[in-house]
Amino acid sequence: MIRLPRGNTVRENIDLTKVDLPEALKTLRQGRFTGYLLFDLSGASSVFVLCQGKMIETLYEDSKCSLAARLGLERTFQEVQKHGGRLNIYRLSTDLAGQLPVVLGGNALLLGEALQGINIKAILTRMSREKRSGCLRIYSDQRVALIFYKDGRPLGFFHDGCGELATDADLSTSVARDKGARLDVLVPAEGILFDQVDLMDDAEAMLS
């Protein structure tokens, strides 16, 4: 299950059997769209992150595998062609969209840790002390909140319905109080420069 807060809603619950996907991606590219596409597929989900019309990250997940970049694109298009699905489109600021690759393609230092009994302040202090860049994802069955860090400094928060980096931590705190809340700590994958990636040419080639 891909866990992301919703940004500013453009459209939700679009029937993919009625979408000209190549034309839709072309429109997003030409319009320099910034945000993400969330695909609800048969037994799977997928996310495409766009920043000013460039596709900077993709992730496909089902019960058996997790595929990023070109492999994620390919599997997503296969599943859409076979089974259709639903598409949700959310707009984000450029700064926020640029942070999402670490959430989708980073390495996990902690994954699915129950928040009950964890000292969050100690984790935040360690992020600062070790000058870590990355993201803390706090989530429950109902909600998701992200806290981004760069070189040990907090950059901001991403909550449902917020399309830009926020400075208000209240919702992150309230998500942490939800029953069954959990924590992931995600850091950039070593050697990957997310800001140099553009998968849109690959996407258009696969659909041509």
NORFEN-V973522 format. One record per pair of residues at least 6 apart in sequence whose C-alpha atoms are under 8 Angstrom apart, sorted by the first residue. I is the first residue (numbers start at 0). J is the second residue. Records with the same first field share a line. If there is no record, write none. Layout:
I: J / J
//
This chain:
0: 43 / 44 / 60 / 61
1: 44 / 45 / 46 / 60
2: 138 / 143
3: 143 / 144
4: 142 / 143 / 144 / 145 / 157 / 158 / 159 / 160
5: 89 / 158 / 159 / 160 / 161 / 162
6: 34 / 89 / 90 / 91 / 158 / 159 / 160 / 161 / 162 / 163
7: 89 / 90 / 91 / 160 / 161 / 162
8: 88 / 89 / 90 / 160
9: 87 / 88 / 89 / 90
10: 87 / 88 / 89
11: 86 / 87 / 88
12: 85 / 86 / 87
13: 85 / 86 / 87
14: 83 / 84 / 85 / 86
15: 79 / 83 / 84 / 85 / 86
16: 79 / 83 / 84
20: 206
21: 203 / 206 / 207
24: 203
25: 203
27: 52
28: 51 / 52 / 53 / 199
29: 52
30: 51 / 52
31: 50 / 51 / 52 / 53
32: 49 / 50 / 51 / 52 / 90
33: 48 / 49 / 50 / 51 / 52 / 90 / 91 / 92 / 93 / 96
34: 48 / 49 / 50 / 88 / 89 / 90 / 91 / 92 / 93 / 96
35: 46 / 47 / 48 / 49 / 88 / 89 / 90 / 91 / 96
36: 46 / 47 / 48 / 86 / 87 / 88 / 89
37: 44 / 45 / 46 / 47 / 86 / 87 / 88
38: 44 / 45 / 46 / 84 / 85 / 86 / 87
39: 45 / 84 / 85 / 86
40: 78 / 79 / 82 / 83 / 84 / 85
41: 78 / 82 / 83 / 84
42: 61 / 62
43: 59 / 60 / 61 / 62
44: 59 / 60 / 61
45: 57 / 58 / 59 / 60 / 71 / 75
46: 57 / 58 / 59
47: 54 / 55 / 56 / 57 / 58
48: 54 / 55 / 56 / 57 / 96 / 99 / 100
49: 55 / 56 / 96
50: 93 / 96 / 97
51: 93
53: 196 / 197 / 198 / 199
54: 196 / 197 / 198 / 199
55: 100 / 193 / 194 / 195 / 196 / 197 / 198
56: 67 / 68 / 100 / 103 / 104 / 193 / 196 / 197 / 198
57: 67 / 68 / 69 / 71 / 72 / 103
58: 65 / 66 / 67 / 68 / 71 / 72 / 103 / 104
59: 65 / 66 / 67 / 71 / 72 / 74 / 75
60: 66
65: 71
66: 74
67: 104
68: 198
69: 198 / 201 / 202
72: 202
73: 202 / 205
76: 206
90: 162
91: 161 / 162 / 163
92: 162 / 163 / 164
94: 163 / 164
95: 157 / 162 / 163 / 164
97: 194
98: 147
100: 193
101: 133 / 134 / 185 / 186 / 187 / 188
102: 133 / 134 / 185 / 186
104: 187 / 188
105: 185 / 186 / 187 / 188
106: 185 / 186 / 187 / 188
107: 183 / 184 / 185 / 186
108: 183 / 184 / 185 / 186
109: 182 / 183 / 184 / 185
110: 182 / 183 / 184
111: 181 / 182 / 183
112: 181 / 182 / 183
113: 179 / 180 / 181 / 182
114: 175 / 179 / 180 / 181 / 182
115: 180
126: 132 / 148 / 151
127: 150 / 151 / 152
128: 151
129: 151
130: 149 / 150 / 151 / 152
131: 148 / 149 / 150 / 151 / 152 / 186
132: 147 / 148 / 149 / 150 / 151 / 152 / 186 / 187
133: 147 / 148 / 149 / 184 / 185 / 186 / 187
134: 145 / 146 / 147 / 148 / 184 / 185 / 186
135: 145 / 146 / 147 / 182 / 183 / 184 / 185
136: 143 / 144 / 145 / 146 / 182 / 183 / 184 / 185
137: 143 / 144 / 145 / 171 / 174 / 175 / 180 / 181 / 182 / 183
138: 144 / 174 / 175 / 180 / 181 / 182
139: 174 / 175 / 177 / 178 / 179 / 180 / 181
140: 179 / 180
142: 159 / 174
143: 158 / 159 / 174
144: 156 / 157 / 158 / 159 / 170 / 171 / 174
145: 156 / 157 / 158 / 171
146: 153 / 154 / 155 / 156 / 157 / 171
147: 153 / 154 / 155 / 156
148: 154 / 155
154: 164
155: 164 / 165 / 166 / 167
156: 164 / 165 / 166 / 167 / 168 / 171
157: 163 / 164 / 165
158: 165 / 170 / 171
174: 180
175: 181
//
